[in-house]
Amino acid sequence: MTTPLVEMNDICISFGGVHAVDHVSVDLMPGEVVGLLGHNGAGKSTLIKILSGAYQKDSGDITINGKKVEINNPRDARALNIETIYQTLALADNLDAASNLFLGRELVTAFGFVDEDAMEAETRKIMARLNPNFQKFSEPVSALSGGQRQSVAIARAVYFDAKILIMDEPTAALGPHETQMVSELIQQLKAEGIGIFLISHDIHDVMELCDRASVMKNGKLVGTVDVKDVTDDDLLGMIILGKQPGQAA
């Protein structure tokens, strides 16, 4: 058996007496996409913010590559090769792709100047791997389409050696062509053994992009299913009714 990249076991966190995440366990294998589904307030984003270091759990264990770890802040998460791509993408609109890729981690020459040529060369290399059609290297990212912006955000995470990627609604507000571009990026990441937690409201997204789906409701885990074994309606029943497929309502 392959060791899971991530195991979150019996995770709990409360805010002001409300159990936002209530004894939830999920895991993620290398080269796998696990969708996290549920209504607003179901607890999926809170669970993932514990993994990304934005929140600290009250109880439970997190294991990365078979080793128990403590994640107290985003720096800890990054040191464990966990990167988060938020819906907002956190890109600097006025800068080009290379400047965004190395934002805060710029390459410098021997004289201490920012080495723009080296940064562009590295950006071209990683883009050739992830999205060979990407050509807009000299334009500010504000001029890029949604799918291209997503490419830049993913490239930044992968360049800095992400092994575990958290993607928050990666196809929200994208058209069919752009969604297809993101789908191809995700396939490429899977082929490289990167594991992805994909937070989504969109059942079609999850059916299309994910290997497994974990559904949450009211802070609890309804269940985790293999996407190939369920229908859209099965997932909808889990989200709305909080019932496993085949379970009597």
DOLUMGU-903463 format. One record per residue: residue number from 1; x, y, z of N, C-alpha, C in turn. Coordinates in pm, 1 decimal, decimal comma. Layout:
N
R     k       n_xx       n_yy       n_zz      ca_xx      ca_yy      ca_zz       c_xx       c_yy       c_zz
R   NUM          X          Y          Z          X          Y          Z          X          Y          Z
...
This chain:
249
R     k       n_xx       n_yy       n_zz      ca_xx      ca_yy      ca_zz       c_xx       c_yy       c_zz
R     1       84,1     -120,0        0,0        0,0        0,0        0,0       87,9      125,4        0,0
R     2       50,2      221,1      -83,8      119,9      349,9      -82,2       82,3      426,4       44,7
R     3      179,4      497,2      100,2      150,7      582,1      216,8       73,7      705,3      170,6
R     4      -35,5      740,6      238,8     -106,9      863,0      200,2      -16,4      985,6      214,5
R     5      -36,0     1081,4      122,4       33,0     1210,1      136,3      -14,9     1280,2      261,9
R     6     -146,8     1276,2      282,1     -209,4     1346,0      395,4     -310,4     1253,1      461,7
R     7     -308,0     1249,8      593,7     -417,8     1191,5      670,9     -457,9     1293,1      777,8
R     8     -583,5     1331,7      775,6     -638,6     1416,6      881,4     -734,6     1328,1      959,7
R     9     -700,6     1300,3     1085,0     -776,0     1203,3     1164,9     -848,3     1269,5     1281,3
R    10     -982,3     1253,8     1282,7    -1062,2     1294,9     1398,8    -1043,3     1443,5     1432,3
R    11    -1044,2     1526,1     1328,0    -1016,8     1669,2     1345,2    -1140,4     1741,2     1400,6
R    12    -1116,2     1824,3     1502,0    -1223,4     1906,4     1560,9    -1175,4     2051,1     1573,7
R    13    -1268,7     2143,3     1549,9    -1245,0     2284,1     1581,4    -1380,3     2350,1     1607,1
R    14    -1384,9     2432,4     1710,8    -1508,8     2504,2     1745,1    -1482,0     2652,9     1748,4
R    15    -1583,9     2729,1     1713,2    -1579,7     2874,9     1724,8    -1699,2     2917,6     1808,4
R    16    -1671,1     2970,0     1927,9    -1780,5     3018,3     2013,0    -1886,2     2913,2     2040,3
R    17    -1841,1     2790,1     2066,2    -1936,0     2683,9     2099,6    -1996,3     2611,9     1979,9
R    18    -1971,5     2661,0     1859,3    -2023,3     2594,9     1738,1    -1916,3     2499,9     1685,5
R    19    -1953,0     2373,2     1666,3    -1858,9     2272,9     1613,7    -1848,2     2290,0     1461,9
R    20    -1749,2     2369,5     1418,5    -1733,7     2395,7     1274,3    -1684,3     2271,0     1201,6
R    21    -1595,8     2196,0     1267,6    -1548,3     2066,3     1217,6    -1556,1     1970,2     1334,8
R    22    -1629,6     1861,5     1315,8    -1667,4     1775,2     1427,7    -1623,3     1630,9     1401,5
R    23    -1503,2     1595,0     1449,4    -1450,3     1457,6     1436,3    -1447,8     1411,2     1290,3
R    24    -1378,0     1488,2     1206,1    -1371,9     1458,0     1061,9    -1237,4     1393,5     1028,0
R    25    -1242,8     1287,9      946,7    -1121,5     1221,6      897,3    -1125,0     1213,8      745,2
R    26    -1019,5     1263,0      680,4    -1006,6     1251,3      534,4     -860,7     1217,8      504,1
R    27     -837,6     1160,7      385,2     -699,4     1137,6      344,3     -683,4     1165,6      195,9
R    28     -556,7     1168,4      152,1     -522,5     1203,5       14,0     -399,3     1124,9      -26,8
R    29     -408,4     1057,8     -142,4     -297,2      977,8     -192,6     -217,3     1057,6     -297,4
R    30      -92,2     1018,1     -324,0      -16,5     1085,1     -431,1      -89,7     1070,6     -565,3
R    31      -91,3     1178,1     -643,6     -153,1     1173,3     -776,2     -303,8     1157,9     -773,3
R    32     -366,1     1198,0     -663,8     -511,5     1183,9     -649,4     -575,0     1321,6     -629,0
R    33     -698,4     1336,4     -678,3     -777,2     1456,6     -650,4     -897,4     1415,9     -565,5
R    34     -905,6     1474,1     -446,5    -1018,8     1448,6     -357,6    -1101,9     1577,1     -349,9
R    35    -1227,3     1567,6     -391,0    -1317,6     1681,6     -385,7    -1378,7     1694,3     -247,2
R    36    -1388,8     1817,7     -197,9    -1458,8     1843,5      -71,8    -1584,5     1922,4     -104,8
R    37    -1697,0     1860,1      -77,8    -1826,5     1916,1     -115,3    -1910,8     1946,5        7,1
R    38    -2002,5     2039,9       -9,2    -2096,5     2071,2       98,7    -2146,3     2212,6       83,0
R    39    -2260,7     2241,5      146,4    -2315,3     2376,8      143,6    -2218,4     2473,8      210,5
R    40    -2241,6     2603,2      191,7    -2171,7     2704,7      270,8    -2193,1     2674,1      418,2
R    41    -2085,4     2679,4      496,0    -2100,1     2651,7      638,9    -2094,0     2504,3      674,2
R    42    -2071,1     2418,1      573,0    -2063,9     2273,3      599,8    -1935,9     2237,2      674,7
R    43    -1832,3     2321,9      662,6    -1706,6     2295,7      733,4    -1590,1     2261,3      643,3
R    44    -1614,9     2252,3      511,8    -1507,2     2207,2      421,2    -1391,4     2306,5      414,1
R    45    -1424,7     2435,4      405,1    -1316,7     2535,6      399,1    -1241,7     2543,6      531,7
R    46    -1315,5     2530,5      642,1    -1251,9     2534,6      774,8    -1154,5     2417,7      790,8
R    47    -1197,2     2298,7      748,0    -1111,4     2180,1      755,9     -980,4     2203,7      680,7
R    48     -993,1     2259,6      561,0     -876,3     2279,9      476,0     -787,9     2392,9      530,2
R    49     -850,1     2491,0      596,0     -769,8     2599,5      655,4     -685,1     2547,7      771,3
R    50     -727,3     2437,9      832,0     -644,1     2374,0      935,6     -520,0     2312,7      870,2
R    51     -539,3     2251,0      754,5     -425,7     2191,3      682,1     -331,4     2299,3      628,7
R    52     -386,3     2414,1      588,9     -302,9     2520,1      529,9     -239,9     2610,0      636,5
R    53     -274,9     2586,9      764,7     -214,7     2663,5      873,2     -286,8     2792,6      908,1
R    54     -399,6     2820,9      842,6     -474,7     2944,0      871,8     -547,4     2932,7     1006,1
R    55     -592,9     2810,4     1039,8     -656,3     2784,2     1169,9     -578,8     2674,4     1240,6
R    56     -589,1     2671,5     1373,4     -530,1     2562,3     1450,4     -640,6     2473,6     1505,3
R    57     -627,4     2343,9     1483,1     -728,8     2248,2     1529,6     -735,2     2245,6     1682,5
R    58     -852,3     2209,1     1735,5     -865,1     2188,4     1880,4     -815,6     2049,2     1918,5
R    59     -842,5     1951,8     1830,5     -797,7     1814,2     1857,8     -790,7     1737,2     1727,0
R    60     -732,1     1617,3     1735,0     -713,2     1534,7     1615,3     -567,0     1535,4     1572,7
R    61     -534,9     1454,0     1472,3     -396,9     1439,0     1424,9     -387,2     1465,2     1275,5
R    62     -275,4     1523,5     1235,4     -244,1     1537,4     1093,3     -114,7     1461,7     1066,4
R    63     -118,1     1376,4      965,5       -1,2     1297,6      926,8       32,8     1329,8      781,7
R    64      158,1     1362,1      754,7      206,5     1389,4      619,2      312,0     1284,5      585,4
R    65      288,4     1209,6      476,4      382,2     1102,2      437,4      412,1     1007,1      552,4
R    66      308,8      975,2      631,2      323,6      878,1      739,2      382,0      933,4      867,2
R    67      417,1     1063,8      869,7      474,2     1124,0      991,2      377,1     1225,3     1050,5
R    68      354,3     1212,8     1180,9      265,3     1306,6     1250,0      329,9     1444,9     1254,0
R    69      252,1     1547,2     1220,7      307,2     1683,0     1215,1      217,6     1780,4     1292,2
R    70      275,2     1894,3     1327,7      197,6     2005,7     1383,4      204,0     2121,1     1284,2
R    71       87,7     2172,2     1248,0       81,7     2286,7     1155,6       18,7     2403,2     1231,4
R    72      102,9     2497,8     1271,9       55,3     2609,1     1354,5       34,4     2738,0     1276,1
R    73       89,1     2743,5     1154,9       74,8     2863,9     1073,4      105,3     2828,6      927,6
R    74       77,4     2922,0      834,3      101,5     2891,7      692,3      247,1     2858,2      661,1
R    75      341,6     2912,5      740,5      483,2     2881,2      716,6      509,8     2733,0      740,1
R    76      450,5     2678,4      846,0      464,7     2534,6      873,2      411,1     2452,6      755,6
R    77      295,2     2493,9      704,8      233,4     2420,4      593,3      324,3     2423,4      471,2
R    78      379,1     2541,0      442,6      465,5     2554,7      324,1      591,6     2469,8      339,2
R    79      643,2     2463,5      460,8      762,7     2380,9      485,5      733,9     2232,4      461,2
R    80      605,7     2194,1      470,1      563,6     2055,9      443,8      517,6     2037,8      298,9
R    81      549,7     2136,4      214,5      513,8     2133,9       71,7      362,8     2135,6       47,4
R    82      292,5     2206,5      136,8      148,0     2227,3      118,4      128,4     2369,2       67,6
R    83       65,7     2383,9      -48,0       39,8     2516,9     -103,8     -110,7     2531,0     -129,5
R    84     -161,2     2650,9     -108,1     -303,5     2677,9     -128,4     -322,4     2776,7     -242,1
R    85     -415,0     2743,0     -332,7     -452,2     2836,9     -439,0     -593,7     2882,0     -410,8
R    86     -604,2     3003,7     -355,0     -736,4     3055,0     -318,4     -811,7     3100,6     -442,6
R    87     -942,9     3112,9     -426,6    -1028,7     3153,8     -537,2     -982,2     3288,0     -594,8
R    88     -934,1     3376,0     -507,5     -888,3     3508,3     -551,6     -754,2     3500,7     -624,1
R    89     -684,3     3385,7     -612,0     -554,5     3358,6     -675,6     -439,0     3439,6     -618,5
R    90     -466,6     3549,5     -548,4     -361,5     3629,6     -482,6     -249,7     3667,4     -579,1
R    91     -287,9     3714,7     -696,7     -188,7     3761,3     -793,7     -181,9     3914,3     -791,0
R    92      -63,3     3968,2     -823,2      -47,6     4113,5     -834,7      -79,7     4151,8     -979,1
R    93     -195,0     4214,8     -998,6     -247,4     4240,8    -1133,2     -153,6     4320,3    -1223,6
R    94      -75,3     4410,8    -1163,9        8,1     4500,0    -1245,8      139,8     4435,5    -1288,3
R    95      169,3     4316,1    -1236,4      296,2     4249,1    -1267,5      276,2     4136,9    -1368,7
R    96      383,5     4101,5    -1439,5      373,7     3992,7    -1537,4      384,4     3856,0    -1468,4
R    97      375,8     3750,5    -1548,9      372,2     3613,8    -1494,0      496,4     3583,2    -1410,9
R    98      615,4     3618,2    -1463,0      740,4     3585,5    -1392,1      748,3     3659,5    -1258,7
R    99      709,3     3788,0    -1259,1      715,2     3866,1    -1133,8      617,6     3809,9    -1031,1
R   100      503,5     3758,0    -1078,3      408,1     3695,1     -987,1      460,6     3562,4     -935,0
R   101      523,7     3486,7    -1023,9      575,1     3355,3     -984,4      676,2     3369,1     -870,3
R   102      759,4     3471,8     -877,4      867,8     3488,3     -779,3      839,1     3599,5     -678,2
R   103      712,5     3640,5     -668,0      677,9     3751,1     -577,9      719,2     3718,0     -434,2
R   104      806,5     3801,1     -378,4      855,1     3777,3     -242,6      967,9     3675,6     -235,3
R   105      998,7     3611,8     -350,8     1107,1     3512,1     -352,3     1191,8     3535,3     -479,1
R   106     1215,2     3662,4     -509,7     1281,1     3700,4     -635,4     1420,3     3639,6     -648,9
R   107     1456,8     3606,2     -772,7     1594,2     3564,0     -801,5     1679,3     3689,3     -817,5
R   108     1801,1     3685,4     -766,4     1888,3     3803,3     -776,7     2021,8     3766,4     -841,0
R   109     2083,6     3867,9     -902,2     2216,5     3849,2     -964,1     2322,0     3850,2     -853,9
R   110     2445,1     3823,4     -895,4     2557,5     3824,6     -799,6     2573,0     3962,4     -734,0
R   111     2521,4     4065,7     -801,3     2533,3     4201,8     -747,6     2411,0     4243,1     -664,3
R   112     2318,6     4149,0     -647,1     2203,2     4178,2     -561,9     2085,8     4243,2     -633,2
R   113     2093,5     4252,5     -767,2     1980,6     4308,6     -841,5     1882,7     4197,4     -877,7
R   114     1754,0     4233,3     -890,7     1654,1     4134,1     -932,9     1690,0     4086,0    -1073,3
R   115     1698,1     3955,3    -1090,5     1739,4     3896,0    -1218,7     1615,6     3860,6    -1301,4
R   116     1566,5     3959,6    -1374,3     1441,1     3940,0    -1448,4     1454,8     3836,6    -1559,8
R   117     1572,1     3832,6    -1623,3     1592,4     3734,1    -1731,6     1585,5     3591,5    -1676,4
R   118     1651,6     3569,2    -1563,4     1650,2     3434,7    -1503,6     1508,6     3396,4    -1460,9
R   119     1433,6     3493,6    -1406,3     1296,7     3464,9    -1361,3     1207,3     3432,1    -1480,6
R   120     1224,6     3505,7    -1590,2     1142,9     3474,9    -1708,6     1179,4     3337,8    -1766,0
R   121     1310,2     3306,7    -1768,0     1353,7     3175,6    -1820,8     1293,3     3061,3    -1738,2
R   122     1294,9     3076,2    -1605,8     1237,9     2973,4    -1518,0     1086,1     2963,3    -1537,7
R   123     1021,1     3078,6    -1555,2      876,0     3080,7    -1576,6      841,1     3011,1    -1707,7
R   124      920,2     3037,2    -1811,3      895,1     2970,8    -1940,9      911,4     2819,1    -1927,0
R   125     1009,8     2777,8    -1847,5     1033,7     2633,5    -1828,0      915,0     2565,2    -1760,8
R   126      867,7     2625,4    -1650,9      758,4     2560,6    -1577,3      628,3     2566,9    -1657,4
R   127      608,1     2676,6    -1730,9      486,2     2687,2    -1812,8      488,2     2587,7    -1928,5
R   128      607,5     2563,0    -1983,4      617,7     2464,1    -2092,7      572,4     2327,4    -2042,0
R   129      597,1     2302,7    -1913,9      559,2     2174,5    -1853,7      409,8     2169,3    -1823,3
R   130      356,3     2280,7    -1771,7      218,1     2279,5    -1722,1      115,8     2322,6    -1825,9
R   131      149,7     2426,1    -1902,2       53,3     2482,4    -1997,1      129,2     2533,1    -2119,1
R   132      165,2     2440,8    -2211,2      252,3     2476,4    -2324,3      195,3     2587,2    -2413,0
R   133       62,2     2608,2    -2408,1        2,3     2711,7    -2492,9       18,7     2852,5    -2435,8
R   134       67,6     2863,4    -2313,6       80,0     2994,9    -2249,7      191,6     3074,6    -2317,2
R   135      158,1     3193,3    -2368,0      257,8     3275,1    -2439,1      270,3     3417,3    -2385,0
R   136      178,5     3458,5    -2297,3      173,2     3600,5    -2258,5      266,7     3629,3    -2140,6
R   137      395,7     3620,4    -2169,0      493,6     3633,5    -2060,6      521,9     3778,6    -2023,1
R   138      501,8     3871,0    -2117,6      541,2     4009,9    -2088,6      423,0     4098,0    -2048,5
R   139      301,6     4043,6    -2051,3      184,5     4124,6    -2018,1      152,6     4115,6    -1869,3
R   140       93,8     4223,4    -1813,4       49,8     4213,5    -1673,3      -60,1     4108,0    -1661,1
R   141      -67,1     4039,9    -1547,1     -165,2     3930,3    -1535,7     -309,4     3981,4    -1542,0
R   142     -328,5     4113,4    -1523,0     -464,6     4167,9    -1537,5     -516,1     4149,8    -1680,4
R   143     -423,7     4134,9    -1776,5     -463,6     4118,0    -1917,1     -489,6     3970,9    -1953,1
R   144     -468,6     3879,6    -1858,5     -484,2     3736,7    -1886,8     -627,3     3691,1    -1862,7
R   145     -663,1     3582,2    -1927,9     -794,5     3521,3    -1904,5     -792,5     3447,6    -1769,8
R   146     -911,1     3409,1    -1723,6     -921,6     3338,9    -1595,3     -840,1     3211,6    -1590,8
R   147     -843,7     3133,9    -1698,8     -768,5     3008,1    -1703,1     -618,6     3031,6    -1702,8
R   148     -575,2     3137,5    -1774,1     -431,9     3170,3    -1776,9     -384,1     3217,9    -1639,6
R   149     -468,8     3295,8    -1571,9     -433,0     3342,0    -1436,8     -420,6     3221,8    -1341,7
R   150     -513,9     3127,1    -1356,3     -509,5     3005,4    -1276,1     -377,4     2930,5    -1303,0
R   151     -334,2     2929,2    -1430,7     -207,4     2864,5    -1468,2      -89,8     2927,0    -1393,2
R   152      -90,1     3060,5    -1383,9       20,0     3130,4    -1316,1       21,4     3093,9    -1167,5
R   153      -97,5     3092,1    -1106,8     -105,5     3059,1     -963,4      -60,3     2915,2     -937,2
R   154     -100,3     2823,1    -1025,5      -60,4     2682,5    -1009,9       90,3     2668,0    -1032,8
R   155      140,9     2736,5    -1135,4      284,6     2728,8    -1165,8      367,4     2776,4    -1046,5
R   156      321,0     2881,9     -979,8      393,5     2934,8     -863,7      402,2     2828,8     -753,4
R   157      289,8     2762,4     -728,5      288,6     2659,4     -624,2      380,4     2542,9     -660,6
R   158      371,9     2499,0     -785,9      447,9     2380,9     -828,2      597,5     2412,0     -835,8
R   159      630,6     2533,0     -880,2      772,2     2570,7     -889,8      838,5     2562,6     -752,9
R   160      763,6     2602,3     -649,9      821,0     2599,1     -515,2      791,6     2466,6     -445,0
R   161      776,3     2362,8     -529,0      780,5     2223,6     -482,2      659,1     2178,7     -401,4
R   162      542,3     2229,4     -437,3      420,5     2179,2     -373,2      405,1     2030,7     -402,4
R   163      373,5     1953,7     -298,6      339,4     1811,8     -316,1      190,3     1791,6     -288,0
R   164      136,7     1885,6     -207,7       -4,0     1880,8     -167,4      -63,0     2016,8     -203,6
R   165     -160,7     2015,2     -291,5     -218,0     2139,7     -341,6     -363,0     2150,0     -295,5
R   166     -398,3     2264,2     -240,6     -536,7     2291,1     -201,3     -591,2     2391,3     -302,3
R   167     -696,2     2353,2     -374,3     -755,2     2442,2     -474,9     -897,6     2476,8     -433,0
R   168     -922,8     2605,5     -421,1    -1053,0     2653,9     -374,6    -1134,7     2700,7     -495,5
R   169    -1237,9     2625,3     -530,5    -1327,0     2661,1     -642,1    -1246,5     2700,1     -767,7
R   170    -1163,0     2609,0     -819,9    -1071,2     2649,2     -927,4    -1139,3     2688,4    -1058,0
R   171    -1263,5     2644,6    -1081,5    -1328,0     2679,4    -1208,8    -1441,4     2780,4    -1191,4
R   172    -1454,8     2837,4    -1070,9    -1561,2     2936,8    -1049,2    -1543,8     3051,9    -1147,7
R   173    -1654,0     3090,7    -1211,1    -1656,7     3206,2    -1303,5    -1573,2     3183,8    -1430,4
R   174    -1539,3     3058,9    -1462,3    -1468,2     3031,4    -1587,6    -1565,3     2973,9    -1690,5
R   175    -1541,6     3006,8    -1817,2    -1621,0     2948,5    -1926,1    -1574,9     2807,5    -1956,6
R   176    -1644,5     2738,2    -2049,9    -1611,8     2598,1    -2081,1    -1467,3     2577,8    -2127,5
R   177    -1417,4     2667,9    -2212,4    -1281,4     2651,9    -2265,0    -1179,0     2666,8    -2151,4
R   178    -1203,3     2766,3    -2065,5    -1112,8     2791,0    -1952,6    -1116,7     2675,2    -1852,9
R   179    -1237,4     2623,4    -1830,1    -1253,5     2510,2    -1738,1    -1176,2     2390,1    -1789,7
R   180    -1180,5     2371,5    -1921,9    -1105,5     2261,5    -1983,4     -955,5     2279,9    -1961,2
R   181     -908,7     2405,3    -1969,3     -766,5     2434,3    -1946,2     -726,1     2395,5    -1803,2
R   182     -811,2     2430,2    -1706,9     -781,6     2396,3    -1567,4     -783,9     2244,5    -1548,2
R   183     -878,9     2179,4    -1614,5     -887,4     2032,5    -1608,8     -757,6     1968,4    -1659,4
R   184     -704,5     2021,7    -1768,4     -578,4     1968,2    -1823,6     -461,2     1992,9    -1728,1
R   185     -460,4     2109,9    -1664,8     -356,6     2139,9    -1565,0     -361,9     2038,6    -1450,6
R   186     -483,9     2008,8    -1405,4     -500,2     1915,2    -1293,5     -452,4     1775,1    -1333,5
R   187     -482,3     1733,8    -1455,7     -433,7     1603,1    -1504,6     -281,0     1598,6    -1505,3
R   188     -218,9     1709,6    -1545,3      -73,1     1717,7    -1548,8      -14,3     1707,2    -1407,8
R   189      -77,2     1774,8    -1311,7      -30,2     1770,0    -1172,6      -43,1     1628,1    -1117,0
R   190     -155,0     1562,9    -1148,6     -175,2     1424,0    -1103,3      -65,6     1333,8    -1158,0
R   191      -32,7     1353,7    -1285,2       70,5     1269,8    -1349,6      205,4     1287,1    -1280,3
R   192      226,5     1402,5    -1217,6      352,4     1428,3    -1147,1      347,4     1382,7    -1001,5
R   193      235,1     1318,7     -962,8      226,6     1263,3     -827,2      182,1     1362,7     -721,7
R   194      139,2     1480,7     -765,2       91,4     1581,9     -669,9      -51,2     1544,9     -628,8
R   195      -79,4     1555,9     -500,0     -214,9     1530,2     -449,5     -290,4     1661,3     -436,2
R   196     -418,6     1659,7     -468,5     -497,9     1783,7     -468,2     -625,0     1766,1     -386,7
R   197     -646,6     1855,5     -292,5     -778,2     1872,2     -230,7     -849,1     1983,5     -307,0
R   198     -965,2     1953,5     -362,4    -1036,9     2050,3     -444,1    -1169,4     2084,6     -375,2
R   199    -1180,7     2209,1     -328,3    -1303,2     2253,5     -262,6    -1398,4     2305,3     -371,0
R   200    -1521,2     2256,7     -369,8    -1613,6     2300,4     -475,2    -1758,2     2293,6     -429,3
R   201    -1839,5     2381,2     -490,1    -1985,2     2371,6     -473,7    -2045,2     2295,1     -591,0
R   202    -1964,3     2277,8     -695,0    -2015,3     2231,1     -823,5    -1998,4     2079,5     -838,5
R   203    -2110,2     2007,7     -833,5    -2105,9     1861,0     -843,5    -2044,3     1817,7     -976,5
R   204    -2076,8     1890,8    -1085,7    -2023,4     1852,6    -1217,7    -1871,2     1863,1    -1218,3
R   205    -1819,7     1968,4    -1155,5    -1674,1     1984,6    -1140,3    -1613,0     1862,5    -1072,8
R   206    -1674,5     1822,8     -963,9    -1621,6     1711,8     -883,8    -1628,2     1581,3     -962,9
R   207    -1740,8     1559,1    -1032,3    -1755,7     1436,8    -1113,4    -1649,9     1433,8    -1224,6
R   208    -1618,0     1551,4    -1276,2    -1525,9     1563,5    -1389,2    -1379,6     1553,1    -1346,1
R   209    -1345,8     1615,0    -1231,6    -1204,7     1636,8    -1197,3    -1151,4     1545,2    -1087,3
R   210    -1241,7     1486,6    -1006,4    -1196,5     1420,0     -883,1    -1199,7     1267,7     -892,8
R   211    -1114,8     1204,7     -813,5    -1113,7     1058,5     -800,2    -1208,2     1014,9     -688,9
R   212    -1203,4     1090,0     -577,4    -1295,1     1063,9     -466,8    -1359,5     1194,6     -423,7
R   213    -1470,7     1183,3     -354,5    -1538,1     1302,0     -301,4    -1572,0     1278,2     -155,2
R   214    -1535,9     1374,6      -70,6    -1573,8     1373,1       70,6    -1679,0     1481,7       90,3
R   215    -1794,0     1442,2      142,6    -1905,0     1536,9      158,6    -1921,9     1570,3      306,3
R   216    -1932,3     1701,0      334,7    -1953,9     1746,2      471,7    -2088,7     1815,2      484,8
R   217    -2146,1     1803,4      603,7    -2272,6     1870,9      635,2    -2272,5     1904,7      783,8
R   218    -2298,2     2031,0      815,0    -2303,8     2076,5      954,9    -2180,0     2036,2     1035,6
R   219    -2063,1     2047,2      970,6    -1937,3     2020,6     1041,3    -1896,4     1875,0     1048,7
R   220    -1986,6     1785,5     1007,6    -1955,6     1641,5     1013,5    -1929,5     1586,2      873,2
R   221    -1855,2     1475,7      867,4    -1832,0     1407,8      740,8    -1948,7     1312,7      713,8
R   222    -2019,6     1337,2      603,3    -2127,7     1244,9      563,7    -2066,5     1114,1      513,6
R   223    -1959,8     1127,5      434,2    -1891,3     1008,7      384,0    -1796,8     1044,4      271,0
R   224    -1713,1      947,9      234,0    -1620,2      963,0      121,2    -1649,8      851,8       21,8
R   225    -1666,1      888,9     -105,6    -1704,1      791,0     -208,7    -1608,5      800,6     -327,4
R   226    -1595,4      688,2     -400,1    -1526,2      690,0     -528,6    -1619,9      752,6     -630,9
R   227    -1572,5      854,6     -699,4    -1659,1      928,6     -792,5    -1713,4      836,5     -902,6
R   228    -1631,5      741,2     -946,1    -1675,9      653,6    -1055,1    -1792,3      562,0    -1013,7
R   229    -1813,8      547,9     -883,0    -1919,0      456,9     -833,7    -2050,6      527,2     -801,9
R   230    -2054,4      660,8     -817,4    -2175,6      734,6     -778,0    -2224,9      823,2     -891,4
R   231    -2350,4      867,6     -877,2    -2409,0      960,6     -974,0    -2413,9     1100,8     -913,8
R   232    -2447,3     1197,3     -999,0    -2468,0     1335,0     -950,3    -2572,3     1335,4     -838,9
R   233    -2679,2     1257,5     -859,2    -2789,0     1254,6     -761,2    -2743,4     1195,4     -627,6
R   234    -2654,1     1096,2     -634,2    -2599,7     1039,0     -510,0    -2527,3     1147,6     -429,4
R   235    -2445,1     1225,3     -498,9    -2370,7     1331,2     -430,7    -2465,6     1438,5     -376,9
R   236    -2566,4     1470,4     -456,7    -2665,7     1570,5     -413,7    -2737,1     1525,4     -287,2
R   237    -2770,0     1395,6     -282,1    -2835,8     1339,4     -163,6    -2747,0     1348,0      -40,2
R   238    -2616,6     1328,1      -61,8    -2521,9     1338,2       49,9    -2514,8     1482,9      100,8
R   239    -2513,3     1577,1        6,6    -2502,4     1718,5       43,6    -2628,4     1767,5      112,4
R   240    -2743,0     1734,8       54,3    -2870,3     1791,9      104,8    -2924,7     1712,4      223,9
R   241    -2927,2     1579,6      209,0    -2989,8     1495,6      312,4    -2890,2     1446,1      417,6
R   242    -2759,7     1452,4      382,1    -2661,3     1400,3      474,3    -2663,5     1249,2      484,0
R   243    -2703,2     1183,7      372,6    -2713,5     1037,4      369,1    -2617,7      977,6      266,9
R   244    -2561,3      863,5      302,2    -2477,1      789,2      208,7    -2563,0      733,3       94,7
R   245    -2505,2      715,4      -26,7    -2581,1      652,9     -135,8    -2639,8      518,7      -91,8
R   246    -2766,6      496,9     -121,5    -2830,9      369,7      -86,5    -2885,7      365,0       55,3
R   247    -2852,9      467,2      134,3    -2902,1      471,7      273,0    -3044,0      527,9      272,1
R   248    -3131,7      467,0      349,6    -3270,5      514,0      354,2    -3273,9      653,9      413,8
R   249    -3357,4      739,6      351,2    -3369,6      877,6      401,3    -3444,7      878,5      532,9
